[in-house]
Amino acid sequence: MSDFANLADGGARLAPLLQAASAEWSLRAEPLLLAVLPNGAPVALGIRAQWPLEVRGLPVHRSDDGAVVAPDPDLAGRDVVVVDDGVETGTVARAVADALRRSEVGRLVLAVPVCPREALADLQHRYDDVVAAVRPLARRSLTWHYDDFDVIGDDEARRLLSMPPA
């Protein structure tokens, strides 16, 4: 039996945990949900269905060298919640944290339906908080945690978030 029906369900299950954790943060304003494209979009929309926050997409280019994320000076001073479909190795989450720290964001939080404990320790040093609905002892493919790992493409993610094409 899987932990989540699909990506949006992962977000819906994550929303109350994220709201509870946010009570402990000293935020300047409502945080921005920054959805890692493409699969972070349905998760972020699952969160937004319960907590109406602004959602933006974050393009991440994956290559043999890892993940590449461009810093965004428009985010300087904003409290940001990075949302993705989950963590396996943490490569994308680390790259995103590094880029957003260079963008000088305010509070930086990672919110994912799944984060294995072996990756959690490192990510807790990079983010101000890590909120995960499921924290398995060992890393497994993310598909194992979902009944329907409904992978979408960048164009569909942008459409869901009403973003212009790249």
Buried (B, 14 or more C-beta within 10 A) or exposed (E): EBBBBBBBBBBBBBBEBBEEBBEEBEEEEEBBBBBBBBBBBBBBBBBBEBBEBEBBBBBBEEEEEEBEBEBBEEBEEBBBBBBBBBBBEBBBBBBBBBBBEEBEBBBBBBBBBBBBEBBBEBBEEBBBBBBBBBBBEEBEEBBEBBEEBBBBEBEBBBEBBEBEEE
